[in-house]
Amino acid sequence: MPVFANDVLTESMRNSVTADSYVANENRVAGVRRGRAQETPTVFGAAAKSVEFSDRLRNHQRATRRLVCEIPCSVELVLMDGTLYDTGIAVLRNISPSGALVSSFELDRGNFPAEVFKIRMVLKGDPYAGIGIEATPVRFAMGIHGVGVKFDEIFVTA
């Protein structure tokens, strides 16, 4: 029987353990069954059932969970050189600590610029009135005609 440096077995245990049973036991501890690894190791079973884990699998690109909402806001589309491109209104459809989905745009020009821009929003209605957000668009949501944004700055207007 091979001797392992970190084995701490009594003499009677050492005599009763064969090399085959030792390997079988090590495989069981490591999560290997019948020569192949399990899909989800036992130690991760509880984590795999958690809400955060399933959210990560479903939407792996999001850093944080989003909450569904419907908050009206005024919007300004600002070019990177600071030029105001367009103004209008929109609705926040979902929000998280790091970003939001903005849709239902009603813009004066009726379009988005064909260059890099930021969206400056001021939320309306209680309890959000006066909260301002400057955000960078990261994706366009074609099905609902919305824009996914990442927050750059959150401020309070007077």
PyMOL CGO cylinders between C-alpha atoms (Angstrom):
from pymol import cmd
from pymol.cgo import CYLINDER

trace = [
    CYLINDER, 0.00, 0.00, 0.00, 1.41, 3.43, -0.89, 0.3, 1, 1, 1, 1, 1, 1,
    CYLINDER, 1.41, 3.43, -0.89, 2.25, 5.72, 2.01, 0.3, 1, 1, 1, 1, 1, 1,
    CYLINDER, 2.25, 5.72, 2.01, 1.06, 9.31, 1.80, 0.3, 1, 1, 1, 1, 1, 1,
    CYLINDER, 1.06, 9.31, 1.80, 2.87, 12.01, 3.74, 0.3, 1, 1, 1, 1, 1, 1,
    CYLINDER, 2.87, 12.01, 3.74, -0.28, 13.59, 5.16, 0.3, 1, 1, 1, 1, 1, 1,
    CYLINDER, -0.28, 13.59, 5.16, -2.04, 10.33, 6.09, 0.3, 1, 1, 1, 1, 1, 1,
    CYLINDER, -2.04, 10.33, 6.09, -2.73, 10.04, 9.79, 0.3, 1, 1, 1, 1, 1, 1,
    CYLINDER, -2.73, 10.04, 9.79, -3.99, 6.48, 10.14, 0.3, 1, 1, 1, 1, 1, 1,
    CYLINDER, -3.99, 6.48, 10.14, -3.62, 4.10, 13.04, 0.3, 1, 1, 1, 1, 1, 1,
    CYLINDER, -3.62, 4.10, 13.04, -1.93, 0.77, 12.33, 0.3, 1, 1, 1, 1, 1, 1,
    CYLINDER, -1.93, 0.77, 12.33, -5.26, -1.11, 12.34, 0.3, 1, 1, 1, 1, 1, 1,
    CYLINDER, -5.26, -1.11, 12.34, -6.84, 1.45, 9.98, 0.3, 1, 1, 1, 1, 1, 1,
    CYLINDER, -6.84, 1.45, 9.98, -3.81, 1.30, 7.70, 0.3, 1, 1, 1, 1, 1, 1,
    CYLINDER, -3.81, 1.30, 7.70, -4.14, -2.49, 7.45, 0.3, 1, 1, 1, 1, 1, 1,
    CYLINDER, -4.14, -2.49, 7.45, -7.87, -2.32, 6.65, 0.3, 1, 1, 1, 1, 1, 1,
    CYLINDER, -7.87, -2.32, 6.65, -7.60, 0.37, 3.96, 0.3, 1, 1, 1, 1, 1, 1,
    CYLINDER, -7.60, 0.37, 3.96, -6.60, -0.84, 0.55, 0.3, 1, 1, 1, 1, 1, 1,
    CYLINDER, -6.60, -0.84, 0.55, -5.31, 1.35, -2.26, 0.3, 1, 1, 1, 1, 1, 1,
    CYLINDER, -5.31, 1.35, -2.26, -8.56, 0.87, -4.22, 0.3, 1, 1, 1, 1, 1, 1,
    CYLINDER, -8.56, 0.87, -4.22, -10.80, 1.91, -1.34, 0.3, 1, 1, 1, 1, 1, 1,
    CYLINDER, -10.80, 1.91, -1.34, -8.53, 4.88, -0.62, 0.3, 1, 1, 1, 1, 1, 1,
    CYLINDER, -8.53, 4.88, -0.62, -8.84, 6.13, -4.23, 0.3, 1, 1, 1, 1, 1, 1,
    CYLINDER, -8.84, 6.13, -4.23, -12.60, 5.53, -4.18, 0.3, 1, 1, 1, 1, 1, 1,
    CYLINDER, -12.60, 5.53, -4.18, -12.91, 7.55, -0.98, 0.3, 1, 1, 1, 1, 1, 1,
    CYLINDER, -12.91, 7.55, -0.98, -10.77, 10.39, -2.38, 0.3, 1, 1, 1, 1, 1, 1,
    CYLINDER, -10.77, 10.39, -2.38, -12.90, 10.46, -5.53, 0.3, 1, 1, 1, 1, 1, 1,
    CYLINDER, -12.90, 10.46, -5.53, -16.07, 10.61, -3.45, 0.3, 1, 1, 1, 1, 1, 1,
    CYLINDER, -16.07, 10.61, -3.45, -14.72, 13.54, -1.45, 0.3, 1, 1, 1, 1, 1, 1,
    CYLINDER, -14.72, 13.54, -1.45, -13.65, 15.32, -4.65, 0.3, 1, 1, 1, 1, 1, 1,
    CYLINDER, -13.65, 15.32, -4.65, -17.07, 14.78, -6.23, 0.3, 1, 1, 1, 1, 1, 1,
    CYLINDER, -17.07, 14.78, -6.23, -16.03, 12.23, -8.86, 0.3, 1, 1, 1, 1, 1, 1,
    CYLINDER, -16.03, 12.23, -8.86, -18.48, 9.42, -9.63, 0.3, 1, 1, 1, 1, 1, 1,
    CYLINDER, -18.48, 9.42, -9.63, -17.78, 6.46, -11.92, 0.3, 1, 1, 1, 1, 1, 1,
    CYLINDER, -17.78, 6.46, -11.92, -14.81, 8.08, -13.59, 0.3, 1, 1, 1, 1, 1, 1,
    CYLINDER, -14.81, 8.08, -13.59, -16.36, 11.49, -14.40, 0.3, 1, 1, 1, 1, 1, 1,
    CYLINDER, -16.36, 11.49, -14.40, -16.92, 14.68, -12.47, 0.3, 1, 1, 1, 1, 1, 1,
    CYLINDER, -16.92, 14.68, -12.47, -20.37, 15.68, -11.28, 0.3, 1, 1, 1, 1, 1, 1,
    CYLINDER, -20.37, 15.68, -11.28, -22.11, 18.59, -13.02, 0.3, 1, 1, 1, 1, 1, 1,
    CYLINDER, -22.11, 18.59, -13.02, -22.39, 20.58, -9.76, 0.3, 1, 1, 1, 1, 1, 1,
    CYLINDER, -22.39, 20.58, -9.76, -20.14, 19.62, -6.86, 0.3, 1, 1, 1, 1, 1, 1,
    CYLINDER, -20.14, 19.62, -6.86, -22.08, 19.00, -3.65, 0.3, 1, 1, 1, 1, 1, 1,
    CYLINDER, -22.08, 19.00, -3.65, -20.44, 21.88, -1.84, 0.3, 1, 1, 1, 1, 1, 1,
    CYLINDER, -20.44, 21.88, -1.84, -21.88, 24.35, -4.40, 0.3, 1, 1, 1, 1, 1, 1,
    CYLINDER, -21.88, 24.35, -4.40, -25.40, 22.89, -4.31, 0.3, 1, 1, 1, 1, 1, 1,
    CYLINDER, -25.40, 22.89, -4.31, -26.77, 25.52, -1.91, 0.3, 1, 1, 1, 1, 1, 1,
    CYLINDER, -26.77, 25.52, -1.91, -25.18, 28.38, -3.84, 0.3, 1, 1, 1, 1, 1, 1,
    CYLINDER, -25.18, 28.38, -3.84, -26.62, 27.09, -7.11, 0.3, 1, 1, 1, 1, 1, 1,
    CYLINDER, -26.62, 27.09, -7.11, -30.14, 27.34, -5.66, 0.3, 1, 1, 1, 1, 1, 1,
    CYLINDER, -30.14, 27.34, -5.66, -29.77, 30.97, -4.54, 0.3, 1, 1, 1, 1, 1, 1,
    CYLINDER, -29.77, 30.97, -4.54, -31.52, 33.84, -6.33, 0.3, 1, 1, 1, 1, 1, 1,
    CYLINDER, -31.52, 33.84, -6.33, -28.25, 35.68, -7.01, 0.3, 1, 1, 1, 1, 1, 1,
    CYLINDER, -28.25, 35.68, -7.01, -26.71, 32.60, -8.65, 0.3, 1, 1, 1, 1, 1, 1,
    CYLINDER, -26.71, 32.60, -8.65, -29.68, 32.08, -10.97, 0.3, 1, 1, 1, 1, 1, 1,
    CYLINDER, -29.68, 32.08, -10.97, -29.67, 35.80, -11.83, 0.3, 1, 1, 1, 1, 1, 1,
    CYLINDER, -29.67, 35.80, -11.83, -26.01, 35.54, -12.79, 0.3, 1, 1, 1, 1, 1, 1,
    CYLINDER, -26.01, 35.54, -12.79, -26.72, 32.54, -15.02, 0.3, 1, 1, 1, 1, 1, 1,
    CYLINDER, -26.72, 32.54, -15.02, -29.73, 34.22, -16.65, 0.3, 1, 1, 1, 1, 1, 1,
    CYLINDER, -29.73, 34.22, -16.65, -28.10, 37.64, -17.13, 0.3, 1, 1, 1, 1, 1, 1,
    CYLINDER, -28.10, 37.64, -17.13, -24.38, 37.18, -16.73, 0.3, 1, 1, 1, 1, 1, 1,
    CYLINDER, -24.38, 37.18, -16.73, -23.59, 40.65, -18.12, 0.3, 1, 1, 1, 1, 1, 1,
    CYLINDER, -23.59, 40.65, -18.12, -25.27, 42.52, -15.25, 0.3, 1, 1, 1, 1, 1, 1,
    CYLINDER, -25.27, 42.52, -15.25, -23.23, 43.40, -12.22, 0.3, 1, 1, 1, 1, 1, 1,
    CYLINDER, -23.23, 43.40, -12.22, -26.25, 43.88, -9.94, 0.3, 1, 1, 1, 1, 1, 1,
    CYLINDER, -26.25, 43.88, -9.94, -29.91, 42.91, -9.83, 0.3, 1, 1, 1, 1, 1, 1,
    CYLINDER, -29.91, 42.91, -9.83, -32.44, 45.31, -11.36, 0.3, 1, 1, 1, 1, 1, 1,
    CYLINDER, -32.44, 45.31, -11.36, -35.81, 46.25, -9.90, 0.3, 1, 1, 1, 1, 1, 1,
    CYLINDER, -35.81, 46.25, -9.90, -38.82, 46.87, -12.12, 0.3, 1, 1, 1, 1, 1, 1,
    CYLINDER, -38.82, 46.87, -12.12, -40.19, 50.42, -11.84, 0.3, 1, 1, 1, 1, 1, 1,
    CYLINDER, -40.19, 50.42, -11.84, -41.93, 53.11, -13.86, 0.3, 1, 1, 1, 1, 1, 1,
    CYLINDER, -41.93, 53.11, -13.86, -40.45, 56.51, -13.06, 0.3, 1, 1, 1, 1, 1, 1,
    CYLINDER, -40.45, 56.51, -13.06, -41.04, 59.43, -15.46, 0.3, 1, 1, 1, 1, 1, 1,
    CYLINDER, -41.04, 59.43, -15.46, -38.08, 61.73, -16.10, 0.3, 1, 1, 1, 1, 1, 1,
    CYLINDER, -38.08, 61.73, -16.10, -36.92, 64.61, -18.24, 0.3, 1, 1, 1, 1, 1, 1,
    CYLINDER, -36.92, 64.61, -18.24, -33.91, 63.78, -20.43, 0.3, 1, 1, 1, 1, 1, 1,
    CYLINDER, -33.91, 63.78, -20.43, -31.14, 65.65, -22.16, 0.3, 1, 1, 1, 1, 1, 1,
    CYLINDER, -31.14, 65.65, -22.16, -28.87, 64.02, -24.73, 0.3, 1, 1, 1, 1, 1, 1,
    CYLINDER, -28.87, 64.02, -24.73, -25.43, 65.59, -24.33, 0.3, 1, 1, 1, 1, 1, 1,
    CYLINDER, -25.43, 65.59, -24.33, -22.54, 65.05, -26.76, 0.3, 1, 1, 1, 1, 1, 1,
    CYLINDER, -22.54, 65.05, -26.76, -19.07, 64.36, -25.37, 0.3, 1, 1, 1, 1, 1, 1,
    CYLINDER, -19.07, 64.36, -25.37, -17.94, 67.93, -26.09, 0.3, 1, 1, 1, 1, 1, 1,
    CYLINDER, -17.94, 67.93, -26.09, -20.76, 69.21, -23.83, 0.3, 1, 1, 1, 1, 1, 1,
    CYLINDER, -20.76, 69.21, -23.83, -23.12, 70.28, -26.63, 0.3, 1, 1, 1, 1, 1, 1,
    CYLINDER, -23.12, 70.28, -26.63, -26.81, 69.73, -25.89, 0.3, 1, 1, 1, 1, 1, 1,
    CYLINDER, -26.81, 69.73, -25.89, -28.13, 67.56, -28.76, 0.3, 1, 1, 1, 1, 1, 1,
    CYLINDER, -28.13, 67.56, -28.76, -31.78, 67.07, -27.78, 0.3, 1, 1, 1, 1, 1, 1,
    CYLINDER, -31.78, 67.07, -27.78, -34.25, 67.23, -24.88, 0.3, 1, 1, 1, 1, 1, 1,
    CYLINDER, -34.25, 67.23, -24.88, -37.47, 65.44, -24.03, 0.3, 1, 1, 1, 1, 1, 1,
    CYLINDER, -37.47, 65.44, -24.03, -39.08, 62.99, -21.62, 0.3, 1, 1, 1, 1, 1, 1,
    CYLINDER, -39.08, 62.99, -21.62, -38.71, 59.27, -20.97, 0.3, 1, 1, 1, 1, 1, 1,
    CYLINDER, -38.71, 59.27, -20.97, -39.53, 56.56, -18.42, 0.3, 1, 1, 1, 1, 1, 1,
    CYLINDER, -39.53, 56.56, -18.42, -37.16, 54.49, -16.28, 0.3, 1, 1, 1, 1, 1, 1,
    CYLINDER, -37.16, 54.49, -16.28, -38.38, 50.87, -16.64, 0.3, 1, 1, 1, 1, 1, 1,
    CYLINDER, -38.38, 50.87, -16.64, -35.93, 49.15, -14.30, 0.3, 1, 1, 1, 1, 1, 1,
    CYLINDER, -35.93, 49.15, -14.30, -33.13, 50.34, -12.08, 0.3, 1, 1, 1, 1, 1, 1,
    CYLINDER, -33.13, 50.34, -12.08, -30.17, 49.00, -10.10, 0.3, 1, 1, 1, 1, 1, 1,
    CYLINDER, -30.17, 49.00, -10.10, -27.32, 50.57, -8.14, 0.3, 1, 1, 1, 1, 1, 1,
    CYLINDER, -27.32, 50.57, -8.14, -25.17, 50.62, -11.29, 0.3, 1, 1, 1, 1, 1, 1,
    CYLINDER, -25.17, 50.62, -11.29, -27.59, 51.29, -14.15, 0.3, 1, 1, 1, 1, 1, 1,
    CYLINDER, -27.59, 51.29, -14.15, -31.09, 51.41, -15.58, 0.3, 1, 1, 1, 1, 1, 1,
    CYLINDER, -31.09, 51.41, -15.58, -33.26, 50.77, -18.62, 0.3, 1, 1, 1, 1, 1, 1,
    CYLINDER, -33.26, 50.77, -18.62, -34.80, 53.95, -20.04, 0.3, 1, 1, 1, 1, 1, 1,
    CYLINDER, -34.80, 53.95, -20.04, -37.57, 53.78, -22.64, 0.3, 1, 1, 1, 1, 1, 1,
    CYLINDER, -37.57, 53.78, -22.64, -40.64, 55.60, -24.04, 0.3, 1, 1, 1, 1, 1, 1,
    CYLINDER, -40.64, 55.60, -24.04, -38.50, 58.48, -25.29, 0.3, 1, 1, 1, 1, 1, 1,
    CYLINDER, -38.50, 58.48, -25.29, -40.32, 61.54, -26.60, 0.3, 1, 1, 1, 1, 1, 1,
    CYLINDER, -40.32, 61.54, -26.60, -37.55, 63.74, -27.99, 0.3, 1, 1, 1, 1, 1, 1,
    CYLINDER, -37.55, 63.74, -27.99, -37.85, 67.09, -29.78, 0.3, 1, 1, 1, 1, 1, 1,
    CYLINDER, -37.85, 67.09, -29.78, -35.69, 65.90, -32.73, 0.3, 1, 1, 1, 1, 1, 1,
    CYLINDER, -35.69, 65.90, -32.73, -37.01, 62.36, -32.47, 0.3, 1, 1, 1, 1, 1, 1,
    CYLINDER, -37.01, 62.36, -32.47, -33.63, 60.58, -32.79, 0.3, 1, 1, 1, 1, 1, 1,
    CYLINDER, -33.63, 60.58, -32.79, -30.38, 59.77, -31.03, 0.3, 1, 1, 1, 1, 1, 1,
    CYLINDER, -30.38, 59.77, -31.03, -27.02, 61.23, -32.12, 0.3, 1, 1, 1, 1, 1, 1,
    CYLINDER, -27.02, 61.23, -32.12, -24.78, 59.15, -34.39, 0.3, 1, 1, 1, 1, 1, 1,
    CYLINDER, -24.78, 59.15, -34.39, -21.82, 59.70, -32.08, 0.3, 1, 1, 1, 1, 1, 1,
    CYLINDER, -21.82, 59.70, -32.08, -20.93, 59.00, -28.47, 0.3, 1, 1, 1, 1, 1, 1,
    CYLINDER, -20.93, 59.00, -28.47, -23.26, 60.78, -26.04, 0.3, 1, 1, 1, 1, 1, 1,
    CYLINDER, -23.26, 60.78, -26.04, -24.45, 60.83, -22.43, 0.3, 1, 1, 1, 1, 1, 1,
    CYLINDER, -24.45, 60.83, -22.43, -27.98, 60.96, -21.08, 0.3, 1, 1, 1, 1, 1, 1,
    CYLINDER, -27.98, 60.96, -21.08, -28.73, 63.42, -18.31, 0.3, 1, 1, 1, 1, 1, 1,
    CYLINDER, -28.73, 63.42, -18.31, -32.01, 62.63, -16.52, 0.3, 1, 1, 1, 1, 1, 1,
    CYLINDER, -32.01, 62.63, -16.52, -33.97, 64.34, -13.77, 0.3, 1, 1, 1, 1, 1, 1,
    CYLINDER, -33.97, 64.34, -13.77, -36.58, 62.10, -12.14, 0.3, 1, 1, 1, 1, 1, 1,
    CYLINDER, -36.58, 62.10, -12.14, -40.13, 63.37, -11.64, 0.3, 1, 1, 1, 1, 1, 1,
    CYLINDER, -40.13, 63.37, -11.64, -42.83, 62.47, -9.12, 0.3, 1, 1, 1, 1, 1, 1,
    CYLINDER, -42.83, 62.47, -9.12, -42.67, 61.63, -5.45, 0.3, 1, 1, 1, 1, 1, 1,
    CYLINDER, -42.67, 61.63, -5.45, -40.47, 60.39, -3.82, 0.3, 1, 1, 1, 1, 1, 1,
    CYLINDER, -40.47, 60.39, -3.82, -37.90, 60.72, -6.64, 0.3, 1, 1, 1, 1, 1, 1,
    CYLINDER, -37.90, 60.72, -6.64, -38.47, 64.35, -7.73, 0.3, 1, 1, 1, 1, 1, 1,
    CYLINDER, -38.47, 64.35, -7.73, -35.22, 66.25, -8.10, 0.3, 1, 1, 1, 1, 1, 1,
    CYLINDER, -35.22, 66.25, -8.10, -32.85, 63.28, -8.30, 0.3, 1, 1, 1, 1, 1, 1,
    CYLINDER, -32.85, 63.28, -8.30, -30.55, 63.71, -11.28, 0.3, 1, 1, 1, 1, 1, 1,
    CYLINDER, -30.55, 63.71, -11.28, -28.57, 61.04, -13.08, 0.3, 1, 1, 1, 1, 1, 1,
    CYLINDER, -28.57, 61.04, -13.08, -25.86, 61.33, -15.71, 0.3, 1, 1, 1, 1, 1, 1,
    CYLINDER, -25.86, 61.33, -15.71, -25.39, 58.05, -17.53, 0.3, 1, 1, 1, 1, 1, 1,
    CYLINDER, -25.39, 58.05, -17.53, -23.58, 56.45, -20.45, 0.3, 1, 1, 1, 1, 1, 1,
    CYLINDER, -23.58, 56.45, -20.45, -25.61, 54.31, -22.90, 0.3, 1, 1, 1, 1, 1, 1,
    CYLINDER, -25.61, 54.31, -22.90, -24.28, 50.74, -23.03, 0.3, 1, 1, 1, 1, 1, 1,
    CYLINDER, -24.28, 50.74, -23.03, -26.93, 49.00, -25.17, 0.3, 1, 1, 1, 1, 1, 1,
    CYLINDER, -26.93, 49.00, -25.17, -30.07, 49.59, -27.16, 0.3, 1, 1, 1, 1, 1, 1,
    CYLINDER, -30.07, 49.59, -27.16, -33.07, 47.39, -26.27, 0.3, 1, 1, 1, 1, 1, 1,
    CYLINDER, -33.07, 47.39, -26.27, -34.79, 46.98, -29.63, 0.3, 1, 1, 1, 1, 1, 1,
    CYLINDER, -34.79, 46.98, -29.63, -37.92, 45.13, -28.47, 0.3, 1, 1, 1, 1, 1, 1,
    CYLINDER, -37.92, 45.13, -28.47, -39.05, 47.89, -26.15, 0.3, 1, 1, 1, 1, 1, 1,
    CYLINDER, -39.05, 47.89, -26.15, -37.25, 50.78, -27.86, 0.3, 1, 1, 1, 1, 1, 1,
    CYLINDER, -37.25, 50.78, -27.86, -35.16, 51.53, -24.82, 0.3, 1, 1, 1, 1, 1, 1,
    CYLINDER, -35.16, 51.53, -24.82, -31.58, 52.29, -23.85, 0.3, 1, 1, 1, 1, 1, 1,
    CYLINDER, -31.58, 52.29, -23.85, -29.62, 50.46, -21.17, 0.3, 1, 1, 1, 1, 1, 1,
    CYLINDER, -29.62, 50.46, -21.17, -27.43, 52.93, -19.30, 0.3, 1, 1, 1, 1, 1, 1,
    CYLINDER, -27.43, 52.93, -19.30, -24.59, 52.77, -16.79, 0.3, 1, 1, 1, 1, 1, 1,
    CYLINDER, -24.59, 52.77, -16.79, -24.64, 55.46, -14.10, 0.3, 1, 1, 1, 1, 1, 1,
    CYLINDER, -24.64, 55.46, -14.10, -21.73, 57.92, -14.13, 0.3, 1, 1, 1, 1, 1, 1,
    CYLINDER, -21.73, 57.92, -14.13, -23.01, 60.41, -11.57, 0.3, 1, 1, 1, 1, 1, 1,
    CYLINDER, -23.01, 60.41, -11.57, -26.07, 60.80, -9.34, 0.3, 1, 1, 1, 1, 1, 1,
    CYLINDER, -26.07, 60.80, -9.34, -26.91, 64.27, -8.05, 0.3, 1, 1, 1, 1, 1, 1,
    CYLINDER, -26.91, 64.27, -8.05, -29.74, 66.29, -6.50, 0.3, 1, 1, 1, 1, 1, 1,
    CYLINDER, -29.74, 66.29, -6.50, -31.18, 69.32, -8.29, 0.3, 1, 1, 1, 1, 1, 1,
    CYLINDER, -31.18, 69.32, -8.29, -32.42, 72.35, -6.38, 0.3, 1, 1, 1, 1, 1, 1,
]
cmd.load_cgo(trace, "trace")
